[in-house]
Amino acid sequence: MLVVEDDVDIRGLIADILRLEGYSVDAVENGREALEHLRAGPPPRVILLDLMMPEMNGWEFRTAQAQDPALAEIPVVILTGGGNAAAAAQGLGVDAFLRKPVDLDELLEMVKRYC
């Protein structure tokens, strides 16, 4: 799985918790790094994607991902602190969303769904 989150503490916490649960996790800090990572290796089972990031935000990442046939089918779960997460998820054509602060039980249930 790939965690794409610019906040180093949130990124580290999510990755550590998922690793403790037995998942293989890679983590990067923005959409540009996520695309580079995805193009360099095997696809993850799911991408956990923050929307508000520097360099390449979640919307820009999703546009690039959807246009790349090798990456377009990877499920994406957005992580957002925004008020209208459902509309953002629908507008981005992603599979699901989690609101920040992320509830750990919801996170684990969501990841279990894809892994």
Biopython code that builds the backbone (N, CA, C, O; Angstrom):
import numpy as np
from Bio.PDB.StructureBuilder import StructureBuilder

atoms = [
    (1, "MET", "N", (0.837, -1.157, 0.000)),
    (1, "MET", "CA", (0.000, 0.000, 0.000)),
    (1, "MET", "C", (0.886, 1.225, 0.000)),
    (1, "MET", "O", (2.035, 1.171, 0.439)),
    (2, "LEU", "N", (0.352, 2.331, -0.494)),
    (2, "LEU", "CA", (1.112, 3.571, -0.556)),
    (2, "LEU", "C", (0.360, 4.661, 0.190)),
    (2, "LEU", "O", (-0.809, 4.927, -0.091)),
    (3, "VAL", "N", (1.042, 5.295, 1.149)),
    (3, "VAL", "CA", (0.487, 6.433, 1.882)),
    (3, "VAL", "C", (1.108, 7.691, 1.291)),
    (3, "VAL", "O", (2.331, 7.828, 1.239)),
    (4, "VAL", "N", (0.248, 8.614, 0.843)),
    (4, "VAL", "CA", (0.704, 9.877, 0.259)),
    (4, "VAL", "C", (0.171, 10.992, 1.153)),
    (4, "VAL", "O", (-1.011, 11.334, 1.111)),
    (5, "GLU", "N", (1.070, 11.552, 1.964)),
    (5, "GLU", "CA", (0.678, 12.533, 2.997)),
    (5, "GLU", "C", (1.862, 13.443, 3.271)),
    (5, "GLU", "O", (2.969, 12.965, 3.518)),
    (6, "ASP", "N", (1.637, 14.758, 3.230)),
    (6, "ASP", "CA", (2.744, 15.693, 3.431)),
    (6, "ASP", "C", (3.103, 15.904, 4.893)),
    (6, "ASP", "O", (4.240, 16.273, 5.188)),
    (7, "ASP", "N", (2.191, 15.687, 5.802)),
    (7, "ASP", "CA", (2.481, 15.868, 7.222)),
    (7, "ASP", "C", (3.286, 14.668, 7.713)),
    (7, "ASP", "O", (2.780, 13.547, 7.756)),
    (8, "VAL", "N", (4.537, 14.912, 8.081)),
    (8, "VAL", "CA", (5.449, 13.829, 8.450)),
    (8, "VAL", "C", (4.929, 13.013, 9.627)),
    (8, "VAL", "O", (5.119, 11.797, 9.656)),
    (9, "ASP", "N", (4.281, 13.647, 10.594)),
    (9, "ASP", "CA", (3.776, 12.922, 11.761)),
    (9, "ASP", "C", (2.604, 12.019, 11.383)),
    (9, "ASP", "O", (2.554, 10.860, 11.792)),
    (10, "ILE", "N", (1.667, 12.547, 10.606)),
    (10, "ILE", "CA", (0.510, 11.741, 10.179)),
    (10, "ILE", "C", (0.970, 10.597, 9.286)),
    (10, "ILE", "O", (0.549, 9.454, 9.460)),
    (11, "ARG", "N", (1.838, 10.914, 8.326)),
    (11, "ARG", "CA", (2.360, 9.898, 7.410)),
    (11, "ARG", "C", (3.049, 8.773, 8.187)),
    (11, "ARG", "O", (2.801, 7.594, 7.934)),
    (12, "GLY", "N", (3.904, 9.142, 9.122)),
    (12, "GLY", "CA", (4.621, 8.153, 9.909)),
    (12, "GLY", "C", (3.702, 7.321, 10.781)),
    (12, "GLY", "O", (3.866, 6.105, 10.882)),
    (13, "LEU", "N", (2.741, 7.970, 11.409)),
    (13, "LEU", "CA", (1.809, 7.269, 12.283)),
    (13, "LEU", "C", (0.970, 6.258, 11.508)),
    (13, "LEU", "O", (0.837, 5.107, 11.924)),
    (14, "ILE", "N", (0.411, 6.685, 10.388)),
    (14, "ILE", "CA", (-0.405, 5.772, 9.582)),
    (14, "ILE", "C", (0.442, 4.597, 9.090)),
    (14, "ILE", "O", (0.025, 3.443, 9.192)),
    (15, "ALA", "N", (1.616, 4.889, 8.564)),
    (15, "ALA", "CA", (2.487, 3.823, 8.060)),
    (15, "ALA", "C", (2.874, 2.859, 9.182)),
    (15, "ALA", "O", (2.841, 1.643, 8.991)),
    (16, "ASP", "N", (3.238, 3.389, 10.343)),
    (16, "ASP", "CA", (3.648, 2.532, 11.465)),
    (16, "ASP", "C", (2.500, 1.636, 11.933)),
    (16, "ASP", "O", (2.698, 0.446, 12.176)),
    (17, "ILE", "N", (1.318, 2.201, 12.056)),
    (17, "ILE", "CA", (0.168, 1.409, 12.505)),
    (17, "ILE", "C", (-0.131, 0.291, 11.516)),
    (17, "ILE", "O", (-0.383, -0.847, 11.913)),
    (18, "LEU", "N", (-0.102, 0.617, 10.227)),
    (18, "LEU", "CA", (-0.398, -0.394, 9.217)),
    (18, "LEU", "C", (0.687, -1.476, 9.179)),
    (18, "LEU", "O", (0.385, -2.653, 8.982)),
    (19, "ARG", "N", (1.922, -1.085, 9.364)),
    (19, "ARG", "CA", (3.007, -2.077, 9.419)),
    (19, "ARG", "C", (2.830, -3.000, 10.626)),
    (19, "ARG", "O", (3.033, -4.209, 10.521)),
    (20, "LEU", "N", (2.452, -2.429, 11.763)),
    (20, "LEU", "CA", (2.213, -3.242, 12.962)),
    (20, "LEU", "C", (1.080, -4.242, 12.742)),
    (20, "LEU", "O", (1.049, -5.307, 13.360)),
    (21, "GLU", "N", (0.156, -3.889, 11.859)),
    (21, "GLU", "CA", (-0.956, -4.786, 11.521)),
    (21, "GLU", "C", (-0.559, -5.812, 10.465)),
    (21, "GLU", "O", (-1.364, -6.659, 10.076)),
    (22, "GLY", "N", (0.701, -5.728, 10.001)),
    (22, "GLY", "CA", (1.203, -6.729, 9.068)),
    (22, "GLY", "C", (1.186, -6.341, 7.601)),
    (22, "GLY", "O", (1.487, -7.165, 6.737)),
    (23, "TYR", "N", (0.841, -5.104, 7.312)),
    (23, "TYR", "CA", (0.791, -4.656, 5.920)),
    (23, "TYR", "C", (2.154, -4.146, 5.457)),
    (23, "TYR", "O", (2.941, -3.616, 6.241)),
    (24, "SER", "N", (2.405, -4.320, 4.177)),
    (24, "SER", "CA", (3.583, -3.736, 3.546)),
    (24, "SER", "C", (3.202, -2.318, 3.133)),
    (24, "SER", "O", (2.249, -2.117, 2.380)),
    (25, "VAL", "N", (3.956, -1.336, 3.633)),
    (25, "VAL", "CA", (3.587, 0.063, 3.431)),
    (25, "VAL", "C", (4.784, 0.862, 2.944)),
    (25, "VAL", "O", (5.882, 0.762, 3.493)),
    (26, "ASP", "N", (4.557, 1.655, 1.906)),
    (26, "ASP", "CA", (5.503, 2.669, 1.480)),
    (26, "ASP", "C", (4.825, 4.008, 1.721)),
    (26, "ASP", "O", (3.598, 4.101, 1.683)),
    (27, "ALA", "N", (5.620, 5.046, 1.968)),
    (27, "ALA", "CA", (5.047, 6.358, 2.267)),
    (27, "ALA", "C", (5.865, 7.441, 1.585)),
    (27, "ALA", "O", (7.096, 7.418, 1.603)),
    (28, "VAL", "N", (5.152, 8.399, 0.980)),
    (28, "VAL", "CA", (5.782, 9.541, 0.315)),
    (28, "VAL", "C", (5.048, 10.808, 0.720)),
    (28, "VAL", "O", (3.952, 10.747, 1.277)),
    (29, "GLU", "N", (5.665, 11.978, 0.434)),
    (29, "GLU", "CA", (5.092, 13.211, 0.961)),
    (29, "GLU", "C", (4.283, 14.055, -0.008)),
    (29, "GLU", "O", (3.699, 15.056, 0.407)),
    (30, "ASN", "N", (4.225, 13.687, -1.297)),
    (30, "ASN", "CA", (3.383, 14.475, -2.216)),
    (30, "ASN", "C", (3.063, 13.653, -3.456)),
    (30, "ASN", "O", (3.585, 12.554, -3.644)),
    (31, "GLY", "N", (2.201, 14.201, -4.292)),
    (31, "GLY", "CA", (1.758, 13.493, -5.485)),
    (31, "GLY", "C", (2.863, 13.216, -6.482)),
    (31, "GLY", "O", (2.864, 12.165, -7.122)),
    (32, "ARG", "N", (3.796, 14.125, -6.626)),
    (32, "ARG", "CA", (4.911, 13.915, -7.553)),
    (32, "ARG", "C", (5.719, 12.700, -7.135)),
    (32, "ARG", "O", (6.036, 11.844, -7.960)),
    (33, "GLU", "N", (6.052, 12.625, -5.847)),
    (33, "GLU", "CA", (6.803, 11.476, -5.340)),
    (33, "GLU", "C", (5.993, 10.186, -5.482)),
    (33, "GLU", "O", (6.549, 9.121, -5.752)),
    (34, "ALA", "N", (4.687, 10.290, -5.298)),
    (34, "ALA", "CA", (3.834, 9.112, -5.434)),
    (34, "ALA", "C", (3.883, 8.574, -6.864)),
    (34, "ALA", "O", (4.011, 7.366, -7.064)),
    (35, "LEU", "N", (3.782, 9.452, -7.853)),
    (35, "LEU", "CA", (3.847, 9.010, -9.247)),
    (35, "LEU", "C", (5.195, 8.363, -9.554)),
    (35, "LEU", "O", (5.249, 7.318, -10.202)),
    (36, "GLU", "N", (6.272, 8.974, -9.094)),
    (36, "GLU", "CA", (7.606, 8.403, -9.312)),
    (36, "GLU", "C", (7.706, 7.020, -8.681)),
    (36, "GLU", "O", (8.223, 6.084, -9.291)),
    (37, "HIS", "N", (7.214, 6.903, -7.469)),
    (37, "HIS", "CA", (7.250, 5.624, -6.758)),
    (37, "HIS", "C", (6.424, 4.573, -7.501)),
    (37, "HIS", "O", (6.880, 3.443, -7.679)),
    (38, "LEU", "N", (5.230, 4.928, -7.929)),
    (38, "LEU", "CA", (4.346, 3.984, -8.604)),
    (38, "LEU", "C", (4.925, 3.523, -9.932)),
    (38, "LEU", "O", (4.788, 2.356, -10.301)),
    (39, "ARG", "N", (5.560, 4.419, -10.637)),
    (39, "ARG", "CA", (6.119, 4.069, -11.948)),
    (39, "ARG", "C", (7.395, 3.246, -11.837)),
    (39, "ARG", "O", (7.818, 2.635, -12.818)),
    (40, "ALA", "N", (8.014, 3.218, -10.666)),
    (40, "ALA", "CA", (9.287, 2.515, -10.467)),
    (40, "ALA", "C", (9.124, 1.088, -9.949)),
    (40, "ALA", "O", (10.079, 0.311, -9.971)),
    (41, "GLY", "N", (7.947, 0.742, -9.492)),
    (41, "GLY", "CA", (7.813, -0.574, -8.875)),
    (41, "GLY", "C", (6.453, -1.194, -9.111)),
    (41, "GLY", "O", (5.642, -0.664, -9.870)),
    (42, "PRO", "N", (6.207, -2.323, -8.458)),
    (42, "PRO", "CA", (4.902, -2.978, -8.602)),
    (42, "PRO", "C", (3.800, -2.134, -7.966)),
    (42, "PRO", "O", (4.051, -1.409, -7.003)),
    (43, "PRO", "N", (2.591, -2.225, -8.495)),
    (43, "PRO", "CA", (1.501, -1.402, -7.962)),
    (43, "PRO", "C", (1.072, -1.860, -6.569)),
    (43, "PRO", "O", (1.066, -3.056, -6.276)),
    (44, "PRO", "N", (0.716, -0.909, -5.722)),
    (44, "PRO", "CA", (0.189, -1.274, -4.395)),
    (44, "PRO", "C", (-1.258, -1.730, -4.514)),
    (44, "PRO", "O", (-1.897, -1.538, -5.549)),
    (45, "ARG", "N", (-1.758, -2.324, -3.464)),
    (45, "ARG", "CA", (-3.165, -2.753, -3.450)),
    (45, "ARG", "C", (-4.111, -1.568, -3.311)),
    (45, "ARG", "O", (-5.239, -1.604, -3.802)),
    (46, "VAL", "N", (-3.641, -0.506, -2.634)),
    (46, "VAL", "CA", (-4.464, 0.679, -2.416)),
    (46, "VAL", "C", (-3.548, 1.873, -2.154)),
    (46, "VAL", "O", (-2.433, 1.722, -1.654)),
    (47, "ILE", "N", (-4.037, 3.054, -2.500)),
    (47, "ILE", "CA", (-3.333, 4.305, -2.225)),
    (47, "ILE", "C", (-4.174, 5.101, -1.232)),
    (47, "ILE", "O", (-5.361, 5.331, -1.463)),
    (48, "LEU", "N", (-3.558, 5.521, -0.127)),
    (48, "LEU", "CA", (-4.193, 6.431, 0.826)),
    (48, "LEU", "C", (-3.650, 7.810, 0.490)),
    (48, "LEU", "O", (-2.454, 8.062, 0.637)),
    (49, "LEU", "N", (-4.522, 8.704, 0.041)),
    (49, "LEU", "CA", (-4.110, 9.967, -0.569)),
    (49, "LEU", "C", (-4.642, 11.189, 0.160)),
    (49, "LEU", "O", (-5.852, 11.390, 0.260)),
    (50, "ASP", "N", (-3.727, 12.002, 0.667)),
    (50, "ASP", "CA", (-4.079, 13.320, 1.204)),
    (50, "ASP", "C", (-4.411, 14.218, 0.015)),
    (50, "ASP", "O", (-3.896, 14.003, -1.082)),
    (51, "LEU", "N", (-5.252, 15.207, 0.215)),
    (51, "LEU", "CA", (-5.595, 16.125, -0.878)),
    (51, "LEU", "C", (-4.752, 17.387, -0.876)),
    (51, "LEU", "O", (-4.338, 17.859, -1.935)),
    (52, "MET", "N", (-4.495, 17.937, 0.297)),
    (52, "MET", "CA", (-3.774, 19.209, 0.398)),
    (52, "MET", "C", (-2.294, 18.951, 0.639)),
    (52, "MET", "O", (-1.880, 18.665, 1.762)),
    (53, "MET", "N", (-1.492, 19.056, -0.436)),
    (53, "MET", "CA", (-0.051, 18.810, -0.351)),
    (53, "MET", "C", (0.677, 19.799, -1.250)),
    (53, "MET", "O", (0.105, 20.299, -2.219)),
    (54, "PRO", "N", (1.940, 20.085, -0.933)),
    (54, "PRO", "CA", (2.737, 20.950, -1.809)),
    (54, "PRO", "C", (3.215, 20.176, -3.043)),
    (54, "PRO", "O", (3.084, 18.954, -3.105)),
    (55, "GLU", "N", (3.749, 20.874, -3.990)),
    (55, "GLU", "CA", (4.323, 20.350, -5.236)),
    (55, "GLU", "C", (3.281, 19.747, -6.154)),
    (55, "GLU", "O", (3.078, 20.255, -7.256)),
    (56, "MET", "N", (2.619, 18.691, -5.744)),
    (56, "MET", "CA", (1.515, 18.107, -6.507)),
    (56, "MET", "C", (0.475, 17.635, -5.507)),
    (56, "MET", "O", (0.709, 16.697, -4.745)),
    (57, "ASN", "N", (-0.693, 18.304, -5.518)),
    (57, "ASN", "CA", (-1.728, 17.960, -4.548)),
    (57, "ASN", "C", (-2.499, 16.707, -4.984)),
    (57, "ASN", "O", (-2.222, 16.124, -6.033)),
    (58, "GLY", "N", (-3.452, 16.316, -4.172)),
    (58, "GLY", "CA", (-4.218, 15.109, -4.439)),
    (58, "GLY", "C", (-5.028, 15.168, -5.714)),
    (58, "GLY", "O", (-5.135, 14.162, -6.417)),
    (59, "TRP", "N", (-5.599, 16.306, -6.032)),
    (59, "TRP", "CA", (-6.372, 16.457, -7.268)),
    (59, "TRP", "C", (-5.469, 16.292, -8.495)),
    (59, "TRP", "O", (-5.824, 15.604, -9.452)),
    (60, "GLU", "N", (-4.315, 16.924, -8.452)),
    (60, "GLU", "CA", (-3.362, 16.817, -9.568)),
    (60, "GLU", "C", (-2.846, 15.385, -9.712)),
    (60, "GLU", "O", (-2.700, 14.877, -10.824)),
    (61, "PHE", "N", (-2.576, 14.746, -8.582)),
    (61, "PHE", "CA", (-2.143, 13.353, -8.620)),
    (61, "PHE", "C", (-3.203, 12.482, -9.267)),
    (61, "PHE", "O", (-2.894, 11.682, -10.150)),
    (62, "ARG", "N", (-4.454, 12.629, -8.838)),
    (62, "ARG", "CA", (-5.537, 11.793, -9.366)),
    (62, "ARG", "C", (-5.695, 11.979, -10.870)),
    (62, "ARG", "O", (-5.949, 11.014, -11.591)),
    (63, "THR", "N", (-5.549, 13.204, -11.346)),
    (63, "THR", "CA", (-5.640, 13.452, -12.787)),
    (63, "THR", "C", (-4.549, 12.678, -13.518)),
    (63, "THR", "O", (-4.815, 12.002, -14.512)),
    (64, "ALA", "N", (-3.319, 12.781, -13.017)),
    (64, "ALA", "CA", (-2.199, 12.074, -13.643)),
    (64, "ALA", "C", (-2.370, 10.566, -13.532)),
    (64, "ALA", "O", (-2.093, 9.840, -14.487)),
    (65, "GLN", "N", (-2.817, 10.094, -12.395)),
    (65, "GLN", "CA", (-3.004, 8.654, -12.194)),
    (65, "GLN", "C", (-4.057, 8.117, -13.170)),
    (65, "GLN", "O", (-3.847, 7.080, -13.800)),
    (66, "ALA", "N", (-5.166, 8.807, -13.292)),
    (66, "ALA", "CA", (-6.254, 8.356, -14.153)),
    (66, "ALA", "C", (-5.845, 8.335, -15.627)),
    (66, "ALA", "O", (-6.389, 7.556, -16.410)),
    (67, "GLN", "N", (-4.904, 9.175, -16.003)),
    (67, "GLN", "CA", (-4.462, 9.242, -17.398)),
    (67, "GLN", "C", (-3.384, 8.210, -17.724)),
    (67, "GLN", "O", (-3.041, 8.036, -18.893)),
    (68, "ASP", "N", (-2.849, 7.529, -16.726)),
    (68, "ASP", "CA", (-1.804, 6.540, -16.938)),
    (68, "ASP", "C", (-2.421, 5.144, -16.854)),
    (68, "ASP", "O", (-2.806, 4.705, -15.770)),
    (69, "PRO", "N", (-2.520, 4.443, -17.983)),
    (69, "PRO", "CA", (-3.183, 3.128, -17.977)),
    (69, "PRO", "C", (-2.571, 2.134, -16.987)),
    (69, "PRO", "O", (-3.276, 1.263, -16.478)),
    (70, "ALA", "N", (-1.283, 2.252, -16.711)),
    (70, "ALA", "CA", (-0.635, 1.331, -15.772)),
    (70, "ALA", "C", (-1.021, 1.610, -14.321)),
    (70, "ALA", "O", (-0.863, 0.745, -13.460)),
    (71, "LEU", "N", (-1.525, 2.811, -14.048)),
    (71, "LEU", "CA", (-1.835, 3.213, -12.672)),
    (71, "LEU", "C", (-3.323, 3.436, -12.423)),
    (71, "LEU", "O", (-3.761, 3.464, -11.272)),
    (72, "ALA", "N", (-4.088, 3.590, -13.470)),
    (72, "ALA", "CA", (-5.480, 4.035, -13.354)),
    (72, "ALA", "C", (-6.365, 3.109, -12.525)),
    (72, "ALA", "O", (-7.324, 3.573, -11.908)),
    (73, "GLU", "N", (-6.068, 1.827, -12.497)),
    (73, "GLU", "CA", (-6.939, 0.868, -11.806)),
    (73, "GLU", "C", (-6.615, 0.681, -10.327)),
    (73, "GLU", "O", (-7.320, -0.052, -9.634)),
    (74, "ILE", "N", (-5.564, 1.329, -9.832)),
    (74, "ILE", "CA", (-5.210, 1.186, -8.421)),
    (74, "ILE", "C", (-6.252, 1.927, -7.584)),
    (74, "ILE", "O", (-6.467, 3.119, -7.806)),
    (75, "PRO", "N", (-6.902, 1.263, -6.635)),
    (75, "PRO", "CA", (-7.901, 1.929, -5.804)),
    (75, "PRO", "C", (-7.270, 3.045, -4.967)),
    (75, "PRO", "O", (-6.133, 2.935, -4.509)),
    (76, "VAL", "N", (-8.039, 4.120, -4.781)),
    (76, "VAL", "CA", (-7.585, 5.271, -4.009)),
    (76, "VAL", "C", (-8.607, 5.583, -2.920)),
    (76, "VAL", "O", (-9.813, 5.613, -3.164)),
    (77, "VAL", "N", (-8.099, 5.813, -1.723)),
    (77, "VAL", "CA", (-8.905, 6.288, -0.596)),
    (77, "VAL", "C", (-8.340, 7.648, -0.222)),
    (77, "VAL", "O", (-7.163, 7.755, 0.122)),
    (78, "ILE", "N", (-9.167, 8.691, -0.285)),
    (78, "ILE", "CA", (-8.649, 10.005, 0.077)),
    (78, "ILE", "C", (-8.738, 10.213, 1.584)),
    (78, "ILE", "O", (-9.640, 9.717, 2.260)),
    (79, "LEU", "N", (-7.755, 10.973, 2.080)),
    (79, "LEU", "CA", (-7.701, 11.390, 3.474)),
    (79, "LEU", "C", (-7.887, 12.898, 3.458)),
    (79, "LEU", "O", (-7.089, 13.614, 2.853)),
    (80, "THR", "N", (-8.920, 13.383, 4.110)),
    (80, "THR", "CA", (-9.168, 14.818, 4.054)),
    (80, "THR", "C", (-9.748, 15.348, 5.349)),
    (80, "THR", "O", (-10.518, 14.679, 6.037)),
    (81, "GLY", "N", (-9.360, 16.546, 5.651)),
    (81, "GLY", "CA", (-9.933, 17.248, 6.783)),
    (81, "GLY", "C", (-11.046, 18.180, 6.328)),
    (81, "GLY", "O", (-11.686, 18.845, 7.143)),
    (82, "GLY", "N", (-11.271, 18.223, 5.023)),
    (82, "GLY", "CA", (-12.290, 19.100, 4.449)),
    (82, "GLY", "C", (-13.688, 18.666, 4.842)),
    (82, "GLY", "O", (-13.935, 17.496, 5.135)),
    (83, "GLY", "N", (-14.595, 19.626, 4.842)),
    (83, "GLY", "CA", (-15.956, 19.379, 5.283)),
    (83, "GLY", "C", (-16.787, 18.513, 4.368)),
    (83, "GLY", "O", (-17.658, 17.784, 4.841)),
    (84, "ASN", "N", (-16.544, 18.571, 3.059)),
    (84, "ASN", "CA", (-17.387, 17.824, 2.132)),
    (84, "ASN", "C", (-16.586, 16.703, 1.479)),
    (84, "ASN", "O", (-16.371, 16.706, 0.267)),
    (85, "ALA", "N", (-16.152, 15.758, 2.283)),
    (85, "ALA", "CA", (-15.302, 14.670, 1.816)),
    (85, "ALA", "C", (-16.005, 13.785, 0.792)),
    (85, "ALA", "O", (-15.382, 13.333, -0.168)),
    (86, "ALA", "N", (-17.301, 13.535, 0.990)),
    (86, "ALA", "CA", (-18.035, 12.675, 0.056)),
    (86, "ALA", "C", (-18.066, 13.289, -1.333)),
    (86, "ALA", "O", (-17.876, 12.586, -2.325)),
    (87, "ALA", "N", (-18.303, 14.593, -1.416)),
    (87, "ALA", "CA", (-18.322, 15.264, -2.718)),
    (87, "ALA", "C", (-16.939, 15.270, -3.352)),
    (87, "ALA", "O", (-16.809, 15.094, -4.563)),
    (88, "ALA", "N", (-15.907, 15.473, -2.540)),
    (88, "ALA", "CA", (-14.539, 15.449, -3.058)),
    (88, "ALA", "C", (-14.210, 14.069, -3.608)),
    (88, "ALA", "O", (-13.621, 13.952, -4.682)),
    (89, "ALA", "N", (-14.584, 13.030, -2.883)),
    (89, "ALA", "CA", (-14.321, 11.660, -3.336)),
    (89, "ALA", "C", (-15.033, 11.376, -4.646)),
    (89, "ALA", "O", (-14.450, 10.806, -5.569)),
    (90, "GLN", "N", (-16.290, 11.775, -4.724)),
    (90, "GLN", "CA", (-17.060, 11.544, -5.943)),
    (90, "GLN", "C", (-16.467, 12.332, -7.109)),
    (90, "GLN", "O", (-16.351, 11.807, -8.217)),
    (91, "GLY", "N", (-16.095, 13.583, -6.867)),
    (91, "GLY", "CA", (-15.519, 14.422, -7.912)),
    (91, "GLY", "C", (-14.198, 13.896, -8.433)),
    (91, "GLY", "O", (-13.855, 14.106, -9.596)),
    (92, "LEU", "N", (-13.455, 13.213, -7.576)),
    (92, "LEU", "CA", (-12.164, 12.655, -7.973)),
    (92, "LEU", "C", (-12.289, 11.239, -8.527)),
    (92, "LEU", "O", (-11.320, 10.680, -9.040)),
    (93, "GLY", "N", (-13.470, 10.670, -8.424)),
    (93, "GLY", "CA", (-13.662, 9.311, -8.902)),
    (93, "GLY", "C", (-12.892, 8.288, -8.096)),
    (93, "GLY", "O", (-12.421, 7.290, -8.642)),
    (94, "VAL", "N", (-12.759, 8.526, -6.802)),
    (94, "VAL", "CA", (-12.023, 7.588, -5.951)),
    (94, "VAL", "C", (-12.988, 6.619, -5.287)),
    (94, "VAL", "O", (-14.204, 6.815, -5.284)),
    (95, "ASP", "N", (-12.412, 5.578, -4.732)),
    (95, "ASP", "CA", (-13.202, 4.495, -4.186)),
    (95, "ASP", "C", (-13.833, 4.802, -2.837)),
    (95, "ASP", "O", (-14.925, 4.320, -2.535)),
    (96, "ALA", "N", (-13.146, 5.606, -2.022)),
    (96, "ALA", "CA", (-13.658, 5.891, -0.684)),
    (96, "ALA", "C", (-12.893, 7.065, -0.078)),
    (96, "ALA", "O", (-11.965, 7.602, -0.683)),
    (97, "PHE", "N", (-13.304, 7.451, 1.129)),
    (97, "PHE", "CA", (-12.617, 8.537, 1.822)),
    (97, "PHE", "C", (-12.632, 8.283, 3.313)),
    (97, "PHE", "O", (-13.480, 7.564, 3.841)),
    (98, "LEU", "N", (-11.663, 8.897, 3.976)),
    (98, "LEU", "CA", (-11.605, 8.927, 5.436)),
    (98, "LEU", "C", (-11.395, 10.375, 5.846)),
    (98, "LEU", "O", (-10.614, 11.096, 5.223)),
    (99, "ARG", "N", (-12.082, 10.796, 6.879)),
    (99, "ARG", "CA", (-11.915, 12.152, 7.389)),
    (99, "ARG", "C", (-10.781, 12.202, 8.399)),
    (99, "ARG", "O", (-10.576, 11.275, 9.183)),
    (100, "LYS", "N", (-10.053, 13.307, 8.357)),
    (100, "LYS", "CA", (-9.024, 13.566, 9.369)),
    (100, "LYS", "C", (-9.670, 14.317, 10.520)),
    (100, "LYS", "O", (-10.552, 15.139, 10.273)),
    (101, "PRO", "N", (-9.285, 14.084, 11.736)),
    (101, "PRO", "CA", (-8.324, 13.064, 12.134)),
    (101, "PRO", "C", (-8.895, 11.669, 11.879)),
    (101, "PRO", "O", (-10.068, 11.404, 12.143)),
    (102, "VAL", "N", (-8.051, 10.798, 11.367)),
    (102, "VAL", "CA", (-8.468, 9.462, 10.963)),
    (102, "VAL", "C", (-8.738, 8.598, 12.180)),
    (102, "VAL", "O", (-7.912, 8.496, 13.087)),
    (103, "ASP", "N", (-9.906, 7.981, 12.184)),
    (103, "ASP", "CA", (-10.254, 7.006, 13.209)),
    (103, "ASP", "C", (-9.528, 5.701, 12.865)),
    (103, "ASP", "O", (-9.690, 5.177, 11.762)),
    (104, "LEU", "N", (-8.736, 5.177, 13.791)),
    (104, "LEU", "CA", (-7.904, 4.008, 13.496)),
    (104, "LEU", "C", (-8.719, 2.770, 13.132)),
    (104, "LEU", "O", (-8.316, 1.999, 12.261)),
    (105, "ASP", "N", (-9.845, 2.577, 13.779)),
    (105, "ASP", "CA", (-10.684, 1.426, 13.430)),
    (105, "ASP", "C", (-11.216, 1.553, 12.010)),
    (105, "ASP", "O", (-11.240, 0.572, 11.268)),
    (106, "GLU", "N", (-11.642, 2.753, 11.625)),
    (106, "GLU", "CA", (-12.114, 2.982, 10.259)),
    (106, "GLU", "C", (-10.988, 2.781, 9.252)),
    (106, "GLU", "O", (-11.196, 2.190, 8.192)),
    (107, "LEU", "N", (-9.791, 3.274, 9.583)),
    (107, "LEU", "CA", (-8.639, 3.102, 8.707)),
    (107, "LEU", "C", (-8.361, 1.614, 8.483)),
    (107, "LEU", "O", (-8.212, 1.170, 7.345)),
    (108, "LEU", "N", (-8.295, 0.862, 9.554)),
    (108, "LEU", "CA", (-7.996, -0.577, 9.427)),
    (108, "LEU", "C", (-9.085, -1.317, 8.656)),
    (108, "LEU", "O", (-8.788, -2.211, 7.864)),
    (109, "GLU", "N", (-10.327, -0.952, 8.881)),
    (109, "GLU", "CA", (-11.430, -1.573, 8.144)),
    (109, "GLU", "C", (-11.347, -1.240, 6.658)),
    (109, "GLU", "O", (-11.569, -2.109, 5.814)),
    (110, "MET", "N", (-11.031, 0.005, 6.336)),
    (110, "MET", "CA", (-10.908, 0.424, 4.945)),
    (110, "MET", "C", (-9.764, -0.316, 4.256)),
    (110, "MET", "O", (-9.927, -0.814, 3.142)),
    (111, "VAL", "N", (-8.628, -0.389, 4.906)),
    (111, "VAL", "CA", (-7.479, -1.074, 4.326)),
    (111, "VAL", "C", (-7.762, -2.559, 4.144)),
    (111, "VAL", "O", (-7.385, -3.151, 3.133)),
    (112, "LYS", "N", (-8.418, -3.149, 5.116)),
    (112, "LYS", "CA", (-8.775, -4.569, 5.038)),
    (112, "LYS", "C", (-9.638, -4.839, 3.811)),
    (112, "LYS", "O", (-9.516, -5.890, 3.183)),
    (113, "ARG", "N", (-10.489, -3.914, 3.476)),
    (113, "ARG", "CA", (-11.372, -4.043, 2.328)),
    (113, "ARG", "C", (-10.594, -4.224, 1.016)),
    (113, "ARG", "O", (-11.022, -4.951, 0.119)),
    (114, "TYR", "N", (-9.439, -3.544, 0.927)),
    (114, "TYR", "CA", (-8.663, -3.576, -0.313)),
    (114, "TYR", "C", (-7.491, -4.543, -0.281)),
    (114, "TYR", "O", (-6.959, -4.911, -1.328)),
    (115, "CYS", "N", (-7.094, -4.950, 0.894)),
    (115, "CYS", "CA", (-5.944, -5.853, 1.012)),
    (115, "CYS", "C", (-6.398, -7.189, 1.500)),
    (115, "CYS", "O", (-5.582, -8.095, 1.668)),
]
sb = StructureBuilder()
sb.init_structure("model")
sb.init_model(0)
sb.init_chain("A")
sb.init_seg("    ")
for serial, (resi, resn, name, xyz) in enumerate(atoms, 1):
    if name == "N":
        sb.init_residue(resn, " ", resi, " ")
    sb.init_atom(name, np.array(xyz, "f"), 0.0, 1.0, " ", f" {name:<3s}", serial, name[0])
structure = sb.get_structure()
